[in-house]
Amino acid sequence: MQDVQVSVAAEVARNYFLLRGVQKRIAVSEQTLANLAQTQQLTETRYELGAGSALDVNSSRARLKAIEADIPLLRSAETAARYRLAVLLGLQPGRLDAWLAPQEVPPIARPLPLGDTRELLRNRPDVRAAERRLASATARVGVATADLFPRISIRGFAGFLAGDFSGLVSGNNEAWSVAPSISWAAFDMGSVRARLHAAEAGADGAAVQYEKAVLAALEDAENALHDYARRQERLRIVVEQAAAAREAERLAQAGYREGAQDFLTLLDAQRTQLAADDALADAEAAVNIAAVAVYKALGGAGVTQAPGLAAAELGQATRR
């Protein structure tokens, strides 16, 4: 039952962050569309005054329509995420629409409530089940299963789930400079098997299954932490890329208005800006989704209290 609860909670959180990411991408596209509409008007005006060309006018219109054509697909993804959240909460599709209107995820940059990291993996349902089977099978042999679990520690797991990453590259945001990692000492199953050598074959098999469950849990946690660290690293880079792209577009726009830049330079700058802002929205959502994967790999520790999940919002919706 706990395994199902963790899976559902993680899936709700994952779809929530997917939804917010898609909504931000829609906002980026709509803002870009508004900017391109202004550029289109300027291009047509210059053409009418003899300062532009038909190529500029049609290139601007084609770019405008390309962005406009992407928005229906993004809205389709948004609807699918909203409906999926409703179904995961046992509601009819569409029941959460009023509470899932576009909004920014509250920015949070503080350590998360993970508790005792040494016990996190032991809280995983699969590890607990394997441990109880081993304890039952070896009750007559006297193996203390708690002593078999490897000692682990998790470092650098702080300062994420931020909805606004504008301060990500600032000097006072030190939490982002520390990548999470897990360290553990290998556990000695050889001596355990020696003690079980004269016992039932079922006891020896339970020990093997316990070892397998623990190693699988460690692998899952290692992968989740590594992926989160790499997503975090990518986000830092994308933040800088988006800032540079916005400045380049501003300069190209000013140069085009003054006649110092041709239209193709402006068009390229606008294309680059859209791609960078879209990548930023995707990277922000990916970091939060990776954080959900970490919580799930750690047995769901604190997943229902994790900041940024809008628990109050979803709870209010389900009561209605």
C-alpha positions as a Markdown table, in Angstrom:
| # | Residue | x | y | z |
|---|---|---|---|---|
| 1 | Met | 0.0 | 0.0 | 0.0 |
| 2 | Gln | 2.8 | 2.4 | 0.8 |
| 3 | Asp | 4.4 | 1.6 | -2.5 |
| 4 | Val | 1.2 | 2.6 | -4.3 |
| 5 | Gln | 0.9 | 5.7 | -2.2 |
| 6 | Val | 4.4 | 6.8 | -3.1 |
| 7 | Ser | 3.9 | 6.1 | -6.8 |
| 8 | Val | 0.7 | 8.0 | -7.0 |
| 9 | Ala | 2.1 | 11.0 | -5.0 |
| 10 | Ala | 5.2 | 11.1 | -7.3 |
| 11 | Glu | 3.0 | 10.9 | -10.4 |
| 12 | Val | 0.8 | 13.7 | -9.2 |
| 13 | Ala | 3.9 | 15.9 | -8.5 |
| 14 | Arg | 5.5 | 15.0 | -11.8 |
| 15 | Asn | 2.4 | 15.9 | -13.8 |
| 16 | Tyr | 1.9 | 19.1 | -11.8 |
| 17 | Phe | 5.4 | 20.3 | -12.7 |
| 18 | Leu | 4.8 | 19.2 | -16.3 |
| 19 | Leu | 1.7 | 21.3 | -16.4 |
| 20 | Arg | 3.4 | 24.3 | -15.0 |
| 21 | Gly | 6.3 | 23.9 | -17.4 |
| 22 | Val | 3.9 | 23.7 | -20.4 |
| 23 | Gln | 2.0 | 26.7 | -19.1 |
| 24 | Lys | 5.2 | 28.7 | -18.9 |
| 25 | Arg | 6.1 | 27.7 | -22.5 |
| 26 | Ile | 2.7 | 28.9 | -23.6 |
| 27 | Ala | 3.3 | 32.2 | -21.9 |
| 28 | Val | 6.8 | 32.5 | -23.6 |
| 29 | Ser | 5.2 | 31.7 | -27.0 |
| 30 | Glu | 2.4 | 34.3 | -26.5 |
| 31 | Gln | 4.9 | 37.0 | -25.5 |
| 32 | Thr | 7.1 | 36.1 | -28.5 |
| 33 | Leu | 4.0 | 36.3 | -30.7 |
| 34 | Ala | 3.2 | 39.8 | -29.4 |
| 35 | Asn | 6.7 | 40.9 | -30.1 |
| 36 | Leu | 6.7 | 39.4 | -33.6 |
| 37 | Ala | 3.4 | 41.2 | -34.3 |
| 38 | Gln | 5.1 | 44.5 | -33.5 |
| 39 | Thr | 8.0 | 43.5 | -35.7 |
| 40 | Gln | 5.6 | 42.6 | -38.5 |
| 41 | Gln | 3.9 | 45.9 | -38.3 |
| 42 | Leu | 7.3 | 47.7 | -38.4 |
| 43 | Thr | 8.4 | 45.7 | -41.4 |
| 44 | Glu | 5.3 | 46.5 | -43.3 |
| 45 | Thr | 5.6 | 50.2 | -42.5 |
| 46 | Arg | 9.3 | 50.2 | -43.7 |
| 47 | Tyr | 8.3 | 48.4 | -46.9 |
| 48 | Glu | 5.5 | 51.0 | -47.6 |
| 49 | Leu | 8.1 | 53.8 | -47.1 |
| 50 | Gly | 10.5 | 52.1 | -49.5 |
| 51 | Ala | 13.0 | 51.2 | -46.8 |
| 52 | Gly | 12.3 | 47.5 | -46.7 |
| 53 | Ser | 11.6 | 44.6 | -49.1 |
| 54 | Ala | 8.9 | 42.1 | -49.8 |
| 55 | Leu | 11.3 | 39.4 | -48.6 |
| 56 | Asp | 11.4 | 41.0 | -45.1 |
| 57 | Val | 7.6 | 41.3 | -45.0 |
| 58 | Asn | 7.0 | 37.7 | -45.9 |
| 59 | Ser | 9.8 | 36.3 | -43.7 |
| 60 | Ser | 8.4 | 38.2 | -40.8 |
| 61 | Arg | 4.9 | 36.8 | -41.5 |
| 62 | Ala | 6.2 | 33.3 | -41.9 |
| 63 | Arg | 8.0 | 33.4 | -38.5 |
| 64 | Leu | 4.8 | 34.9 | -36.9 |
| 65 | Lys | 2.7 | 32.0 | -38.2 |
| 66 | Ala | 5.2 | 29.4 | -37.2 |
| 67 | Ile | 5.0 | 30.5 | -33.6 |
| 68 | Glu | 1.2 | 30.8 | -33.8 |
| 69 | Ala | 1.0 | 27.2 | -35.1 |
| 70 | Asp | 2.9 | 25.9 | -32.1 |
| 71 | Ile | 0.6 | 27.3 | -29.5 |
| 72 | Pro | -2.4 | 24.9 | -30.2 |
| 73 | Leu | 0.0 | 21.9 | -29.6 |
| 74 | Leu | 1.2 | 23.4 | -26.3 |
| 75 | Arg | -2.4 | 24.0 | -25.2 |
| 76 | Ser | -3.2 | 20.3 | -26.0 |
| 77 | Ala | -0.3 | 19.2 | -23.8 |
| 78 | Glu | -1.6 | 21.6 | -21.1 |
| 79 | Thr | -5.1 | 20.1 | -21.2 |
| 80 | Ala | -3.7 | 16.5 | -21.1 |
| 81 | Ala | -1.7 | 17.3 | -18.0 |
| 82 | Arg | -4.7 | 18.9 | -16.2 |
| 83 | Tyr | -6.9 | 16.0 | -17.1 |
| 84 | Arg | -4.2 | 13.5 | -15.9 |
| 85 | Leu | -4.0 | 15.3 | -12.5 |
| 86 | Ala | -7.7 | 15.1 | -12.1 |
| 87 | Val | -7.8 | 11.4 | -12.8 |
| 88 | Leu | -4.9 | 10.8 | -10.4 |
| 89 | Leu | -6.9 | 12.5 | -7.7 |
| 90 | Gly | -10.0 | 10.4 | -8.5 |
| 91 | Leu | -11.9 | 13.3 | -10.2 |
| 92 | Gln | -13.5 | 13.7 | -13.6 |
| 93 | Pro | -11.3 | 15.3 | -16.2 |
| 94 | Gly | -11.8 | 19.1 | -16.1 |
| 95 | Arg | -12.7 | 19.3 | -12.4 |
| 96 | Leu | -9.4 | 20.9 | -11.5 |
| 97 | Asp | -9.3 | 23.4 | -14.4 |
| 98 | Ala | -10.3 | 26.4 | -12.2 |
| 99 | Trp | -7.5 | 25.6 | -9.7 |
| 100 | Leu | -4.9 | 24.9 | -12.2 |
| 101 | Ala | -5.0 | 28.1 | -14.1 |
| 102 | Pro | -1.5 | 29.4 | -15.2 |
| 103 | Gln | 0.6 | 30.6 | -12.3 |
| 104 | Glu | 4.2 | 30.7 | -11.2 |
| 105 | Val | 5.5 | 28.0 | -8.9 |
| 106 | Pro | 6.5 | 29.8 | -5.7 |
| 107 | Pro | 10.3 | 30.3 | -5.6 |
| 108 | Ile | 11.9 | 28.2 | -2.8 |
| 109 | Ala | 15.6 | 28.0 | -2.1 |
| 110 | Arg | 16.1 | 26.3 | 1.2 |
| 111 | Pro | 17.0 | 22.8 | 2.4 |
| 112 | Leu | 14.2 | 20.3 | 2.1 |
| 113 | Pro | 12.9 | 18.2 | 5.0 |
| 114 | Leu | 14.5 | 14.9 | 4.2 |
| 115 | Gly | 15.0 | 13.8 | 7.8 |
| 116 | Asp | 17.6 | 11.2 | 8.7 |
| 117 | Thr | 19.3 | 10.4 | 5.4 |
| 118 | Arg | 20.8 | 7.3 | 6.8 |
| 119 | Glu | 17.4 | 5.7 | 7.1 |
| 120 | Leu | 15.9 | 7.0 | 3.8 |
| 121 | Leu | 16.5 | 4.0 | 1.6 |
| 122 | Arg | 15.4 | 1.7 | 4.4 |
| 123 | Asn | 12.0 | 3.3 | 4.2 |
| 124 | Arg | 11.5 | 2.2 | 0.6 |
| 125 | Pro | 8.6 | -0.3 | 0.5 |
| 126 | Asp | 10.6 | -2.8 | -1.6 |
| 127 | Val | 13.5 | -2.8 | 0.9 |
| 128 | Arg | 11.2 | -3.0 | 3.9 |
| 129 | Ala | 9.4 | -6.0 | 2.4 |
| 130 | Ala | 12.7 | -7.8 | 1.6 |
| 131 | Glu | 14.0 | -7.0 | 5.1 |
| 132 | Arg | 10.9 | -8.4 | 6.8 |
| 133 | Arg | 11.1 | -11.6 | 4.7 |
| 134 | Leu | 14.7 | -12.0 | 5.6 |
| 135 | Ala | 14.0 | -11.4 | 9.3 |
| 136 | Ser | 11.2 | -14.0 | 9.2 |
| 137 | Ala | 13.4 | -16.6 | 7.4 |
| 138 | Thr | 16.4 | -16.1 | 9.7 |
| 139 | Ala | 14.6 | -15.8 | 13.0 |
| 140 | Arg | 16.1 | -19.0 | 14.3 |
| 141 | Val | 19.6 | -18.1 | 13.0 |
| 142 | Gly | 19.8 | -14.8 | 14.8 |
| 143 | Val | 20.7 | -12.4 | 12.0 |
| 144 | Ala | 20.0 | -8.7 | 12.8 |
| 145 | Thr | 18.8 | -7.4 | 9.5 |
| 146 | Ala | 19.2 | -3.8 | 10.6 |
| 147 | Asp | 22.9 | -4.3 | 10.8 |
| 148 | Leu | 23.1 | -5.6 | 7.3 |
| 149 | Phe | 22.0 | -2.4 | 5.7 |
| 150 | Pro | 24.9 | -0.3 | 4.4 |
| 151 | Arg | 25.6 | 3.1 | 6.1 |
| 152 | Ile | 24.8 | 5.9 | 3.7 |
| 153 | Ser | 24.8 | 9.7 | 3.7 |
| 154 | Ile | 23.5 | 12.2 | 1.2 |
| 155 | Arg | 25.2 | 15.6 | 0.8 |
| 156 | Gly | 24.3 | 18.7 | -1.1 |
| 157 | Phe | 20.6 | 18.0 | -1.2 |
| 158 | Ala | 19.4 | 21.5 | -0.7 |
| 159 | Gly | 18.1 | 24.7 | -2.3 |
| 160 | Phe | 16.0 | 23.5 | -5.2 |
| 161 | Leu | 12.4 | 23.3 | -6.3 |
| 162 | Ala | 12.6 | 27.0 | -7.1 |
| 163 | Gly | 9.9 | 28.3 | -9.5 |
| 164 | Asp | 11.9 | 31.4 | -10.3 |
| 165 | Phe | 15.5 | 30.8 | -11.2 |
| 166 | Ser | 16.4 | 34.5 | -12.0 |
| 167 | Gly | 18.9 | 34.5 | -9.0 |
| 168 | Leu | 20.4 | 31.1 | -9.9 |
| 169 | Val | 23.7 | 32.6 | -11.1 |
| 170 | Ser | 24.0 | 35.3 | -8.5 |
| 171 | Gly | 26.8 | 35.1 | -6.0 |
| 172 | Asn | 24.6 | 34.7 | -2.9 |
| 173 | Asn | 22.9 | 31.6 | -4.2 |
| 174 | Glu | 25.5 | 29.1 | -2.9 |
| 175 | Ala | 23.1 | 26.2 | -2.6 |
| 176 | Trp | 23.2 | 25.6 | -6.3 |
| 177 | Ser | 26.9 | 25.2 | -6.3 |
| 178 | Val | 26.7 | 21.9 | -4.4 |
| 179 | Ala | 25.6 | 18.9 | -6.3 |
| 180 | Pro | 23.8 | 16.1 | -4.3 |
| 181 | Ser | 25.7 | 12.9 | -3.9 |
| 182 | Ile | 25.3 | 9.6 | -2.0 |
| 183 | Ser | 28.1 | 7.7 | -0.2 |
| 184 | Trp | 27.8 | 4.3 | 1.3 |
| 185 | Ala | 29.9 | 1.5 | 2.7 |
| 186 | Ala | 29.4 | -1.9 | 1.1 |
| 187 | Phe | 27.7 | -4.4 | 3.3 |
| 188 | Asp | 29.2 | -7.8 | 4.0 |
| 189 | Met | 26.7 | -10.5 | 2.9 |
| 190 | Gly | 29.4 | -13.1 | 2.9 |
| 191 | Ser | 29.4 | -13.6 | 6.6 |
| 192 | Val | 25.6 | -13.7 | 6.6 |
| 193 | Arg | 25.6 | -16.5 | 4.0 |
| 194 | Ala | 28.1 | -18.4 | 6.1 |
| 195 | Arg | 25.8 | -18.3 | 9.1 |
| 196 | Leu | 22.9 | -19.4 | 6.9 |
| 197 | His | 24.9 | -22.2 | 5.3 |
| 198 | Ala | 23.4 | -24.8 | 7.6 |
| 199 | Ala | 19.9 | -23.2 | 7.7 |
| 200 | Glu | 17.0 | -23.6 | 5.3 |
| 201 | Ala | 17.5 | -22.9 | 1.7 |
| 202 | Gly | 14.6 | -20.4 | 2.0 |
| 203 | Ala | 16.6 | -18.3 | 4.5 |
| 204 | Asp | 19.6 | -18.2 | 2.2 |
| 205 | Gly | 17.3 | -17.2 | -0.7 |
| 206 | Ala | 15.8 | -14.4 | 1.4 |
| 207 | Ala | 19.3 | -13.1 | 2.1 |
| 208 | Val | 20.0 | -13.0 | -1.6 |
| 209 | Gln | 16.7 | -11.2 | -2.3 |
| 210 | Tyr | 17.5 | -8.7 | 0.5 |
| 211 | Glu | 20.9 | -7.9 | -1.0 |
| 212 | Lys | 19.3 | -7.5 | -4.4 |
| 213 | Ala | 16.7 | -5.1 | -3.1 |
| 214 | Val | 19.2 | -3.0 | -1.3 |
| 215 | Leu | 21.5 | -2.8 | -4.3 |
| 216 | Ala | 18.6 | -1.9 | -6.6 |
| 217 | Ala | 17.6 | 0.8 | -4.1 |
| 218 | Leu | 21.1 | 2.3 | -4.1 |
| 219 | Glu | 21.2 | 2.2 | -7.9 |
| 220 | Asp | 17.9 | 4.0 | -8.1 |
| 221 | Ala | 18.9 | 6.6 | -5.7 |
| 222 | Glu | 22.4 | 7.1 | -7.3 |
| 223 | Asn | 20.7 | 7.5 | -10.7 |
| 224 | Ala | 18.1 | 10.0 | -9.4 |
| 225 | Leu | 20.7 | 12.1 | -7.6 |
| 226 | His | 23.0 | 12.1 | -10.6 |
| 227 | Asp | 20.2 | 13.1 | -13.0 |
| 228 | Tyr | 19.1 | 15.9 | -10.6 |
| 229 | Ala | 22.6 | 17.2 | -10.4 |
| 230 | Arg | 23.0 | 17.2 | -14.2 |
| 231 | Arg | 19.6 | 18.9 | -14.7 |
| 232 | Gln | 20.6 | 21.5 | -12.2 |
| 233 | Glu | 23.9 | 22.1 | -14.0 |
| 234 | Arg | 22.0 | 22.4 | -17.3 |
| 235 | Leu | 19.6 | 24.9 | -15.8 |
| 236 | Arg | 22.4 | 27.2 | -14.7 |
| 237 | Ile | 23.7 | 27.3 | -18.2 |
| 238 | Val | 20.3 | 27.8 | -19.8 |
| 239 | Val | 19.7 | 30.8 | -17.4 |
| 240 | Glu | 22.8 | 32.5 | -18.8 |
| 241 | Gln | 21.9 | 31.6 | -22.3 |
| 242 | Ala | 18.4 | 33.1 | -22.0 |
| 243 | Ala | 19.8 | 36.3 | -20.5 |
| 244 | Ala | 22.3 | 36.7 | -23.4 |
| 245 | Ala | 19.6 | 35.9 | -26.0 |
| 246 | Arg | 17.2 | 38.5 | -24.6 |
| 247 | Glu | 20.0 | 41.2 | -24.7 |
| 248 | Ala | 21.0 | 40.2 | -28.2 |
| 249 | Glu | 17.3 | 40.5 | -29.4 |
| 250 | Arg | 17.1 | 43.9 | -27.7 |
| 251 | Leu | 20.2 | 45.2 | -29.5 |
| 252 | Ala | 19.0 | 43.7 | -32.9 |
| 253 | Gln | 15.6 | 45.3 | -32.5 |
| 254 | Ala | 17.2 | 48.7 | -31.7 |
| 255 | Gly | 19.6 | 48.3 | -34.6 |
| 256 | Tyr | 16.8 | 47.4 | -37.1 |
| 257 | Arg | 14.7 | 50.4 | -36.0 |
| 258 | Glu | 17.7 | 52.7 | -36.6 |
| 259 | Gly | 18.6 | 51.1 | -39.9 |
| 260 | Ala | 21.9 | 49.8 | -38.6 |
| 261 | Gln | 20.9 | 46.1 | -38.8 |
| 262 | Asp | 19.2 | 44.2 | -41.6 |
| 263 | Phe | 16.0 | 42.3 | -41.0 |
| 264 | Leu | 17.5 | 38.8 | -41.2 |
| 265 | Thr | 19.8 | 39.7 | -38.2 |
| 266 | Leu | 16.7 | 40.7 | -36.2 |
| 267 | Leu | 14.8 | 37.5 | -37.3 |
| 268 | Asp | 17.7 | 35.3 | -36.2 |
| 269 | Ala | 18.0 | 37.1 | -32.8 |
| 270 | Gln | 14.2 | 36.6 | -32.2 |
| 271 | Arg | 14.4 | 33.0 | -33.2 |
| 272 | Thr | 17.4 | 32.5 | -30.8 |
| 273 | Gln | 15.5 | 34.3 | -27.9 |
| 274 | Leu | 12.4 | 32.1 | -28.3 |
| 275 | Ala | 14.5 | 28.9 | -28.3 |
| 276 | Ala | 16.4 | 30.1 | -25.2 |
| 277 | Asp | 13.3 | 31.1 | -23.3 |
| 278 | Asp | 11.5 | 27.9 | -24.3 |
| 279 | Ala | 14.6 | 25.8 | -23.2 |
| 280 | Leu | 14.6 | 27.7 | -19.8 |
| 281 | Ala | 10.9 | 26.8 | -19.2 |
| 282 | Asp | 11.7 | 23.2 | -20.0 |
| 283 | Ala | 14.8 | 23.2 | -17.8 |
| 284 | Glu | 13.0 | 24.6 | -14.8 |
| 285 | Ala | 10.3 | 21.9 | -15.1 |
| 286 | Ala | 12.9 | 19.2 | -15.6 |
| 287 | Val | 14.8 | 20.1 | -12.4 |
| 288 | Asn | 11.6 | 19.9 | -10.4 |
| 289 | Ile | 10.6 | 16.6 | -12.0 |
| 290 | Ala | 14.1 | 15.2 | -11.3 |
| 291 | Ala | 13.6 | 16.3 | -7.6 |
| 292 | Val | 10.4 | 14.2 | -7.5 |
| 293 | Ala | 12.3 | 11.3 | -8.9 |
| 294 | Val | 14.8 | 11.7 | -6.0 |
| 295 | Tyr | 12.0 | 11.6 | -3.4 |
| 296 | Lys | 10.5 | 8.6 | -5.0 |
| 297 | Ala | 13.9 | 6.8 | -5.1 |
| 298 | Leu | 14.3 | 7.6 | -1.4 |
| 299 | Gly | 11.0 | 5.8 | -0.5 |
| 300 | Gly | 8.9 | 8.9 | -0.8 |
| 301 | Ala | 10.4 | 10.7 | 2.2 |
| 302 | Gly | 8.8 | 14.0 | 2.6 |
| 303 | Val | 7.2 | 13.9 | -0.9 |
| 304 | Thr | 3.8 | 15.0 | 0.4 |
| 305 | Gln | 5.4 | 18.0 | 2.3 |
| 306 | Ala | 7.8 | 19.0 | -0.5 |
| 307 | Pro | 7.5 | 22.7 | -1.2 |
| 308 | Gly | 6.3 | 23.7 | -4.6 |
| 309 | Leu | 3.7 | 21.0 | -5.0 |
| 310 | Ala | 0.9 | 23.4 | -4.4 |
| 311 | Ala | -0.6 | 20.9 | -1.9 |
| 312 | Ala | -3.1 | 23.4 | -0.6 |
| 313 | Glu | -4.2 | 24.1 | -4.1 |
| 314 | Leu | -4.7 | 20.4 | -5.0 |
| 315 | Gly | -6.2 | 19.7 | -1.6 |
| 316 | Gln | -8.7 | 22.4 | -2.0 |
| 317 | Ala | -9.7 | 21.2 | -5.4 |
| 318 | Thr | -10.2 | 17.6 | -4.2 |
| 319 | Arg | -12.5 | 18.7 | -1.4 |
| 320 | Arg | -14.7 | 20.5 | -3.9 |
